[in-house]
């Protein structure tokens, strides 16, 4: 199974990958992460189209190396690249033309993932300055708002109007939250001890009426992030 952990800065993605590997030792992760390709002055809120193109190409090539029979987990994926690109378009630091060019590549790359676990921003998690990640709360929350837009697109399950996810072969996109232990427990609802997919039924599926109602409440978005007005995508 090919899994990615996505979300805005300072949500504990790298820590979750480490905790995951301890719980599911049959999985592996790549030796290098996206951090190896970030240039000083060109990451996070200062990102450029060059940086995002480099990251997109790297993620695409890394993920393509693994098939459905492999057990691998990634710290971020091409969906993160898209979110940061769209944030750049919104702030006019990245062109809408670049976003138009990169979306089809990212959409195609998502076929090569089975599950994306998304960690929403949590005010209760302290923001840590490690010299690389951005600590600007406004930026962090804006990136999270774009992830919520991606999630809103996903849960509509309207495959005729999907902008981001491939219509015929999309990964599961699942939000998880809480403490480190709670996050692992939530993942265990979908990944069995051997790394397979936990079988569900209509009453427990992530797409049950009850869960969909929860999701709809979860993704109430700020009006200023209206997709049509702010993305600048043709």
C-alpha positions in Angstrom: 0.0 0.0 0.0 1.2 3.5 -0.9 0.4 6.1 1.8 1.2 9.8 2.1 0.9 12.1 5.0 -0.2 15.6 4.0 -1.0 18.9 5.7 0.2 22.4 6.5 3.3 23.2 8.4 3.7 22.3 12.1 1.0 19.6 12.2 3.3 16.7 13.1 3.6 15.0 9.7 7.2 13.8 10.1 6.5 12.6 13.6 3.5 10.7 12.4 5.6 9.0 9.7 8.0 7.9 12.4 5.2 6.6 14.6 3.6 4.8 11.7 6.9 3.0 10.8 7.1 1.7 14.4 3.5 0.4 14.3 3.8 -1.0 10.8 7.4 -2.3 10.4 6.6 -3.9 7.0 6.5 -0.3 5.6 9.4 1.8 4.5 9.9 5.4 3.5 12.3 7.1 1.1 15.7 8.1 2.4 15.5 11.7 1.2 12.5 13.9 1.8 11.2 17.1 0.2 13.3 19.1 2.7 16.4 18.1 0.7 15.2 20.1 -2.2 14.1 23.3 -0.5 16.4 26.3 -1.2 17.1 28.9 1.4 14.7 31.8 0.9 12.5 29.8 -1.5 10.4 27.6 0.8 7.0 27.8 2.5 5.6 31.4 2.3 8.5 32.4 0.0 8.0 29.6 -2.4 8.5 30.0 -6.2 7.3 28.1 -9.2 10.8 26.8 -9.7 10.8 25.3 -6.2 7.3 23.8 -6.7 8.2 22.3 -10.1 11.3 20.7 -8.5 9.3 19.2 -5.7 6.5 18.0 -8.1 9.0 16.3 -10.3 10.8 14.7 -7.4 7.5 13.4 -5.8 6.2 12.1 -9.1 9.4 10.1 -9.7 9.6 8.8 -6.2 6.0 7.6 -6.1 6.3 6.0 -9.5 9.0 3.7 -8.2 6.4 1.8 -6.1 3.5 -0.3 -7.1 0.3 -1.4 -5.2 2.1 -4.4 -3.8 4.7 -2.2 -2.0 4.3 -0.9 1.5 5.6 2.6 1.6 4.8 5.9 3.3 5.7 9.4 2.2 6.1 12.6 4.1 3.9 14.8 1.9 3.1 14.2 -1.8 2.2 16.0 -5.0 -1.1 17.2 -3.4 1.0 19.3 -1.0 2.8 20.8 -4.0 -0.5 21.7 -5.6 -1.8 23.4 -2.4 1.4 25.5 -2.0 1.2 26.4 -5.7 -2.4 27.5 -5.4 -1.5 29.5 -2.3 1.2 31.2 -4.4 -1.3 32.0 -7.1 -3.6 33.5 -4.5 -0.8 35.8 -3.3 0.4 36.5 -6.9 3.9 35.0 -6.3 3.2 32.1 -8.7 1.5 32.5 -12.0 -1.9 31.0 -12.8 -0.3 29.7 -16.0 2.1 27.6 -14.0 -0.8 26.2 -11.9 -2.7 25.3 -15.1 0.4 23.4 -16.4 1.1 21.5 -13.2 -2.4 20.4 -12.3 -2.7 17.6 -15.0 0.7 16.2 -13.9 -0.4 16.2 -10.2 -3.8 14.7 -11.0 -2.2 11.9 -12.9 0.4 11.2 -10.1 -2.4 10.7 -7.5 -3.3 7.5 -9.3 -0.1 6.1 -7.8 -1.2 6.6 -4.2 -3.7 4.5 -2.3 -4.3 6.7 0.8 -3.6 10.3 1.7 -4.0 10.9 5.4 -4.5 14.6 5.9 -3.7 16.3 9.2 -5.8 19.5 9.7 -4.2 22.4 11.6 -4.7 22.3 15.3 -4.2 25.4 17.5 -3.3 23.1 20.4 -0.2 21.9 18.7 2.8 24.2 19.5 4.6 25.8 16.5 8.2 24.7 16.5 10.9 26.8 14.7 13.4 24.3 13.2 15.0 26.8 10.9 13.2 25.3 7.8 9.5 25.3 8.3 7.4 28.4 8.3 6.2 29.6 11.7 3.8 32.3 10.5 0.4 31.4 11.9 -1.5 33.2 9.1 0.4 31.4 6.4 -0.1 28.0 8.2 -3.8 28.6 8.5 -4.1 29.8 4.9 -2.4 26.6 3.6 -4.7 24.6 5.8 -7.7 26.4 4.2 -6.5 25.3 0.8 -6.2 21.7 2.0 -9.8 22.0 3.2 -10.8 23.1 -0.3 -9.1 20.0 -1.7 -11.0 17.9 0.8 -14.3 19.6 0.0 -13.7 18.7 -3.7 -13.0 15.1 -2.6 -16.0 14.4 -0.4 -18.5 15.7 -2.9 -17.8 12.5 -4.7 -18.8 14.2 -8.0 -16.5 12.6 -10.4 -17.8 14.6 -13.3 -16.6 17.9 -11.8 -13.5 16.9 -9.9 -10.7 19.5 -10.5 -7.9 17.7 -8.7 -8.5 14.0 -8.2 -8.5 11.6 -11.1 -12.1 10.5 -11.9 -11.4 6.8 -12.3 -8.6 6.0 -9.9 -8.3 8.3 -6.9 -6.7 7.6 -3.5 -8.7 7.7 -0.3 -8.3 11.1 1.3 -8.8 10.9 5.0 -8.4 13.5 7.8 -6.9 12.4 11.1 -6.4 14.4 14.3 -5.7 14.3 18.0 -2.7 13.1 19.9 0.1 10.9 18.4 -1.6 7.8 19.9 -5.0 8.9 18.6 -3.7 9.5 15.1 -2.2 6.0 14.9 -5.4 4.5 16.2 -7.4 6.3 13.5 -5.0 5.0 10.8 -5.5 1.5 12.2 -9.1 1.8 11.2 -8.0 1.7 7.6 -4.7 -0.2 7.6 -4.5 -3.7 9.0 -1.5 -5.1 11.0 0.0 -6.5 7.9 -0.3 -3.3 5.9 -3.5 -4.2 4.0 -6.7 -2.3 3.7 -9.2 -2.8 6.5 -12.5 -4.0 5.0 -15.4 -1.8 5.7 -19.2 -2.1 5.3 -21.8 0.6 4.4 -22.3 1.4 8.1 -18.6 2.0 8.9 -17.3 3.2 5.6 -15.7 6.7 5.4 -18.5 7.4 2.9 -21.4 6.5 5.2 -24.2 9.1 5.6 -23.0 9.7 9.2 -19.4 10.2 8.2 -20.3 12.4 5.2 -22.3 14.7 7.5 -19.3 15.0 9.8 -17.1 15.8 6.8 -19.5 18.5 5.5 -19.4 20.2 8.9 -15.6 19.9 9.0 -15.0 21.6 5.6 -17.0 24.9 6.1 -14.6 27.3 4.4 -13.9 31.0 4.6 -15.6 32.9 1.8 -12.4 34.6 0.7 -11.1 31.2 -0.5 -13.9 30.7 -3.0 -12.3 28.5 -5.6 -13.5 30.2 -8.7 -12.4 33.7 -7.6 -9.1 33.0 -5.9 -7.5 30.0 -7.7 -7.0 31.8 -11.0 -7.2 28.5 -12.8 -8.8 28.4 -16.3 
